[in-house]
Amino acid sequence: MAWRLHLPVLGGTMKIAFFVLLILCTASAMGQVGATSVGDQASMLSMPGHPEHASQHAMAQEQSLLGTASPYSFAQGERPLWEFGPVSQPVPLGDVARAYRKEKETAKKAEFIFEKQGS
């Protein structure tokens, strides 16, 4: 009598997926251990020097980003406040609270109130 290990039979696609996963894991493990591009010897880190520094010079002429034939124009200066539309008056917080309380009192109430909920 032969002893058998009773495991559920895996489908064909499951076997293929498991095999592909096994190959990918093996390849990634070998890639970490395999050929090293950096030697095993420690080396000193050297930063490149920059002997030239910025120097002072004249700035370039200003250029328009819109171009010369653009229909857009701009101007500098202050615009009067009346051009921006009406100024809204803030409502006092007490008035907001009173209106909210009045709305809550006039709201439709529930017809049935259940005292015991759950069981």
Biotite code that builds the C-alpha atoms (Angstrom):
import biotite.structure as struc

atoms = struc.array([
    struc.Atom([0.000, 0.000, 0.000], chain_id="A", res_id=1, res_name="MET", atom_name="CA", element="C"),
    struc.Atom([1.487, 3.308, -1.049], chain_id="A", res_id=2, res_name="ALA", atom_name="CA", element="C"),
    struc.Atom([1.116, 6.361, 1.108], chain_id="A", res_id=3, res_name="TRP", atom_name="CA", element="C"),
    struc.Atom([-0.312, 9.323, -0.691], chain_id="A", res_id=4, res_name="ARG", atom_name="CA", element="C"),
    struc.Atom([-0.492, 12.896, 0.314], chain_id="A", res_id=5, res_name="LEU", atom_name="CA", element="C"),
    struc.Atom([-4.101, 13.949, -0.106], chain_id="A", res_id=6, res_name="HIS", atom_name="CA", element="C"),
    struc.Atom([-4.171, 17.552, -1.316], chain_id="A", res_id=7, res_name="LEU", atom_name="CA", element="C"),
    struc.Atom([-6.875, 19.212, -3.344], chain_id="A", res_id=8, res_name="PRO", atom_name="CA", element="C"),
    struc.Atom([-6.084, 19.008, -7.039], chain_id="A", res_id=9, res_name="VAL", atom_name="CA", element="C"),
    struc.Atom([-5.018, 22.357, -8.428], chain_id="A", res_id=10, res_name="LEU", atom_name="CA", element="C"),
    struc.Atom([-6.437, 23.468, -11.746], chain_id="A", res_id=11, res_name="GLY", atom_name="CA", element="C"),
    struc.Atom([-4.204, 23.832, -14.801], chain_id="A", res_id=12, res_name="GLY", atom_name="CA", element="C"),
    struc.Atom([-4.221, 27.635, -14.713], chain_id="A", res_id=13, res_name="THR", atom_name="CA", element="C"),
    struc.Atom([-3.419, 27.611, -11.012], chain_id="A", res_id=14, res_name="MET", atom_name="CA", element="C"),
    struc.Atom([-0.414, 25.373, -11.633], chain_id="A", res_id=15, res_name="LYS", atom_name="CA", element="C"),
    struc.Atom([0.842, 27.674, -14.384], chain_id="A", res_id=16, res_name="ILE", atom_name="CA", element="C"),
    struc.Atom([0.367, 30.774, -12.239], chain_id="A", res_id=17, res_name="ALA", atom_name="CA", element="C"),
    struc.Atom([2.207, 29.134, -9.332], chain_id="A", res_id=18, res_name="PHE", atom_name="CA", element="C"),
    struc.Atom([5.061, 28.058, -11.623], chain_id="A", res_id=19, res_name="PHE", atom_name="CA", element="C"),
    struc.Atom([5.414, 31.578, -13.087], chain_id="A", res_id=20, res_name="VAL", atom_name="CA", element="C"),
    struc.Atom([5.470, 33.055, -9.571], chain_id="A", res_id=21, res_name="LEU", atom_name="CA", element="C"),
    struc.Atom([8.142, 30.544, -8.565], chain_id="A", res_id=22, res_name="LEU", atom_name="CA", element="C"),
    struc.Atom([10.294, 31.466, -11.583], chain_id="A", res_id=23, res_name="ILE", atom_name="CA", element="C"),
    struc.Atom([9.919, 35.209, -10.900], chain_id="A", res_id=24, res_name="LEU", atom_name="CA", element="C"),
    struc.Atom([10.858, 34.836, -7.235], chain_id="A", res_id=25, res_name="CYS", atom_name="CA", element="C"),
    struc.Atom([13.861, 32.691, -8.158], chain_id="A", res_id=26, res_name="THR", atom_name="CA", element="C"),
    struc.Atom([15.037, 35.203, -10.761], chain_id="A", res_id=27, res_name="ALA", atom_name="CA", element="C"),
    struc.Atom([14.709, 38.124, -8.365], chain_id="A", res_id=28, res_name="SER", atom_name="CA", element="C"),
    struc.Atom([16.617, 36.267, -5.637], chain_id="A", res_id=29, res_name="ALA", atom_name="CA", element="C"),
    struc.Atom([19.399, 35.380, -8.077], chain_id="A", res_id=30, res_name="MET", atom_name="CA", element="C"),
    struc.Atom([19.517, 38.980, -9.279], chain_id="A", res_id=31, res_name="GLY", atom_name="CA", element="C"),
    struc.Atom([20.245, 40.177, -5.753], chain_id="A", res_id=32, res_name="GLN", atom_name="CA", element="C"),
    struc.Atom([23.005, 37.652, -5.111], chain_id="A", res_id=33, res_name="VAL", atom_name="CA", element="C"),
    struc.Atom([24.411, 37.246, -8.617], chain_id="A", res_id=34, res_name="GLY", atom_name="CA", element="C"),
    struc.Atom([26.942, 39.432, -10.388], chain_id="A", res_id=35, res_name="ALA", atom_name="CA", element="C"),
    struc.Atom([27.659, 42.639, -8.524], chain_id="A", res_id=36, res_name="THR", atom_name="CA", element="C"),
    struc.Atom([28.354, 45.770, -10.519], chain_id="A", res_id=37, res_name="SER", atom_name="CA", element="C"),
    struc.Atom([30.043, 47.504, -7.583], chain_id="A", res_id=38, res_name="VAL", atom_name="CA", element="C"),
    struc.Atom([33.176, 45.956, -6.163], chain_id="A", res_id=39, res_name="GLY", atom_name="CA", element="C"),
    struc.Atom([33.404, 44.686, -2.613], chain_id="A", res_id=40, res_name="ASP", atom_name="CA", element="C"),
    struc.Atom([36.081, 47.238, -1.750], chain_id="A", res_id=41, res_name="GLN", atom_name="CA", element="C"),
    struc.Atom([35.035, 50.397, 0.081], chain_id="A", res_id=42, res_name="ALA", atom_name="CA", element="C"),
    struc.Atom([35.736, 53.634, -1.765], chain_id="A", res_id=43, res_name="SER", atom_name="CA", element="C"),
    struc.Atom([35.812, 57.266, -0.743], chain_id="A", res_id=44, res_name="MET", atom_name="CA", element="C"),
    struc.Atom([32.952, 59.460, -1.939], chain_id="A", res_id=45, res_name="LEU", atom_name="CA", element="C"),
    struc.Atom([34.265, 62.410, -3.923], chain_id="A", res_id=46, res_name="SER", atom_name="CA", element="C"),
    struc.Atom([32.065, 65.377, -4.760], chain_id="A", res_id=47, res_name="MET", atom_name="CA", element="C"),
    struc.Atom([32.939, 67.417, -7.867], chain_id="A", res_id=48, res_name="PRO", atom_name="CA", element="C"),
    struc.Atom([34.051, 70.965, -7.199], chain_id="A", res_id=49, res_name="GLY", atom_name="CA", element="C"),
    struc.Atom([32.546, 74.049, -8.851], chain_id="A", res_id=50, res_name="HIS", atom_name="CA", element="C"),
    struc.Atom([35.196, 76.771, -8.934], chain_id="A", res_id=51, res_name="PRO", atom_name="CA", element="C"),
    struc.Atom([33.104, 79.244, -10.954], chain_id="A", res_id=52, res_name="GLU", atom_name="CA", element="C"),
    struc.Atom([30.486, 81.227, -9.089], chain_id="A", res_id=53, res_name="HIS", atom_name="CA", element="C"),
    struc.Atom([27.688, 83.484, -10.247], chain_id="A", res_id=54, res_name="ALA", atom_name="CA", element="C"),
    struc.Atom([28.743, 86.950, -11.263], chain_id="A", res_id=55, res_name="SER", atom_name="CA", element="C"),
    struc.Atom([26.783, 90.163, -11.505], chain_id="A", res_id=56, res_name="GLN", atom_name="CA", element="C"),
    struc.Atom([25.690, 91.299, -14.978], chain_id="A", res_id=57, res_name="HIS", atom_name="CA", element="C"),
    struc.Atom([22.891, 93.235, -16.659], chain_id="A", res_id=58, res_name="ALA", atom_name="CA", element="C"),
    struc.Atom([19.493, 91.604, -16.986], chain_id="A", res_id=59, res_name="MET", atom_name="CA", element="C"),
    struc.Atom([17.984, 90.789, -20.372], chain_id="A", res_id=60, res_name="ALA", atom_name="CA", element="C"),
    struc.Atom([15.278, 92.893, -22.004], chain_id="A", res_id=61, res_name="GLN", atom_name="CA", element="C"),
    struc.Atom([11.733, 92.053, -20.978], chain_id="A", res_id=62, res_name="GLU", atom_name="CA", element="C"),
    struc.Atom([9.730, 89.925, -23.410], chain_id="A", res_id=63, res_name="GLN", atom_name="CA", element="C"),
    struc.Atom([5.984, 89.488, -23.681], chain_id="A", res_id=64, res_name="SER", atom_name="CA", element="C"),
    struc.Atom([4.746, 85.929, -23.209], chain_id="A", res_id=65, res_name="LEU", atom_name="CA", element="C"),
    struc.Atom([1.628, 86.712, -25.238], chain_id="A", res_id=66, res_name="LEU", atom_name="CA", element="C"),
    struc.Atom([3.436, 88.005, -28.321], chain_id="A", res_id=67, res_name="GLY", atom_name="CA", element="C"),
    struc.Atom([2.972, 91.249, -30.226], chain_id="A", res_id=68, res_name="THR", atom_name="CA", element="C"),
    struc.Atom([-0.231, 90.300, -32.115], chain_id="A", res_id=69, res_name="ALA", atom_name="CA", element="C"),
    struc.Atom([-2.100, 89.164, -28.990], chain_id="A", res_id=70, res_name="SER", atom_name="CA", element="C"),
    struc.Atom([-5.654, 90.501, -28.415], chain_id="A", res_id=71, res_name="PRO", atom_name="CA", element="C"),
    struc.Atom([-4.991, 90.534, -24.649], chain_id="A", res_id=72, res_name="TYR", atom_name="CA", element="C"),
    struc.Atom([-3.751, 93.626, -22.898], chain_id="A", res_id=73, res_name="SER", atom_name="CA", element="C"),
    struc.Atom([-2.811, 94.510, -19.362], chain_id="A", res_id=74, res_name="PHE", atom_name="CA", element="C"),
    struc.Atom([-2.200, 97.621, -17.338], chain_id="A", res_id=75, res_name="ALA", atom_name="CA", element="C"),
    struc.Atom([-0.698, 98.460, -13.998], chain_id="A", res_id=76, res_name="GLN", atom_name="CA", element="C"),
    struc.Atom([-2.318, 100.454, -11.245], chain_id="A", res_id=77, res_name="GLY", atom_name="CA", element="C"),
    struc.Atom([-5.209, 100.263, -8.851], chain_id="A", res_id=78, res_name="GLU", atom_name="CA", element="C"),
    struc.Atom([-8.806, 99.715, -9.901], chain_id="A", res_id=79, res_name="ARG", atom_name="CA", element="C"),
    struc.Atom([-11.629, 101.378, -8.015], chain_id="A", res_id=80, res_name="PRO", atom_name="CA", element="C"),
    struc.Atom([-13.572, 99.129, -5.658], chain_id="A", res_id=81, res_name="LEU", atom_name="CA", element="C"),
    struc.Atom([-16.909, 99.797, -7.378], chain_id="A", res_id=82, res_name="TRP", atom_name="CA", element="C"),
    struc.Atom([-15.680, 97.865, -10.457], chain_id="A", res_id=83, res_name="GLU", atom_name="CA", element="C"),
    struc.Atom([-15.619, 94.597, -8.517], chain_id="A", res_id=84, res_name="PHE", atom_name="CA", element="C"),
    struc.Atom([-19.364, 94.442, -7.799], chain_id="A", res_id=85, res_name="GLY", atom_name="CA", element="C"),
    struc.Atom([-21.559, 95.027, -4.779], chain_id="A", res_id=86, res_name="PRO", atom_name="CA", element="C"),
    struc.Atom([-20.140, 94.603, -1.311], chain_id="A", res_id=87, res_name="VAL", atom_name="CA", element="C"),
    struc.Atom([-22.156, 92.118, 0.742], chain_id="A", res_id=88, res_name="SER", atom_name="CA", element="C"),
    struc.Atom([-23.005, 93.063, 4.310], chain_id="A", res_id=89, res_name="GLN", atom_name="CA", element="C"),
    struc.Atom([-22.179, 90.303, 6.806], chain_id="A", res_id=90, res_name="PRO", atom_name="CA", element="C"),
    struc.Atom([-25.113, 88.899, 8.788], chain_id="A", res_id=91, res_name="VAL", atom_name="CA", element="C"),
    struc.Atom([-24.555, 88.969, 12.569], chain_id="A", res_id=92, res_name="PRO", atom_name="CA", element="C"),
    struc.Atom([-24.036, 85.560, 14.147], chain_id="A", res_id=93, res_name="LEU", atom_name="CA", element="C"),
    struc.Atom([-26.896, 86.087, 16.596], chain_id="A", res_id=94, res_name="GLY", atom_name="CA", element="C"),
    struc.Atom([-29.363, 86.570, 13.718], chain_id="A", res_id=95, res_name="ASP", atom_name="CA", element="C"),
    struc.Atom([-28.115, 83.372, 12.075], chain_id="A", res_id=96, res_name="VAL", atom_name="CA", element="C"),
    struc.Atom([-28.581, 81.443, 15.332], chain_id="A", res_id=97, res_name="ALA", atom_name="CA", element="C"),
    struc.Atom([-32.111, 82.820, 15.851], chain_id="A", res_id=98, res_name="ARG", atom_name="CA", element="C"),
    struc.Atom([-33.119, 81.925, 12.278], chain_id="A", res_id=99, res_name="ALA", atom_name="CA", element="C"),
    struc.Atom([-31.728, 78.403, 12.717], chain_id="A", res_id=100, res_name="TYR", atom_name="CA", element="C"),
    struc.Atom([-33.626, 77.926, 16.008], chain_id="A", res_id=101, res_name="ARG", atom_name="CA", element="C"),
    struc.Atom([-36.863, 79.188, 14.435], chain_id="A", res_id=102, res_name="LYS", atom_name="CA", element="C"),
    struc.Atom([-36.419, 76.843, 11.451], chain_id="A", res_id=103, res_name="GLU", atom_name="CA", element="C"),
    struc.Atom([-35.786, 73.916, 13.798], chain_id="A", res_id=104, res_name="LYS", atom_name="CA", element="C"),
    struc.Atom([-38.974, 74.652, 15.786], chain_id="A", res_id=105, res_name="GLU", atom_name="CA", element="C"),
    struc.Atom([-41.146, 74.805, 12.670], chain_id="A", res_id=106, res_name="THR", atom_name="CA", element="C"),
    struc.Atom([-39.635, 71.666, 11.099], chain_id="A", res_id=107, res_name="ALA", atom_name="CA", element="C"),
    struc.Atom([-41.824, 68.598, 10.642], chain_id="A", res_id=108, res_name="LYS", atom_name="CA", element="C"),
    struc.Atom([-41.627, 66.258, 13.621], chain_id="A", res_id=109, res_name="LYS", atom_name="CA", element="C"),
    struc.Atom([-41.726, 62.476, 13.589], chain_id="A", res_id=110, res_name="ALA", atom_name="CA", element="C"),
    struc.Atom([-45.169, 60.966, 14.025], chain_id="A", res_id=111, res_name="GLU", atom_name="CA", element="C"),
    struc.Atom([-44.051, 57.856, 15.917], chain_id="A", res_id=112, res_name="PHE", atom_name="CA", element="C"),
    struc.Atom([-41.410, 57.759, 18.615], chain_id="A", res_id=113, res_name="ILE", atom_name="CA", element="C"),
    struc.Atom([-39.933, 54.351, 19.409], chain_id="A", res_id=114, res_name="PHE", atom_name="CA", element="C"),
    struc.Atom([-38.897, 54.125, 23.056], chain_id="A", res_id=115, res_name="GLU", atom_name="CA", element="C"),
    struc.Atom([-37.062, 50.806, 22.885], chain_id="A", res_id=116, res_name="LYS", atom_name="CA", element="C"),
    struc.Atom([-34.767, 49.988, 19.985], chain_id="A", res_id=117, res_name="GLN", atom_name="CA", element="C"),
    struc.Atom([-32.777, 46.896, 19.260], chain_id="A", res_id=118, res_name="GLY", atom_name="CA", element="C"),
    struc.Atom([-34.072, 43.740, 20.886], chain_id="A", res_id=119, res_name="SER", atom_name="CA", element="C"),
])
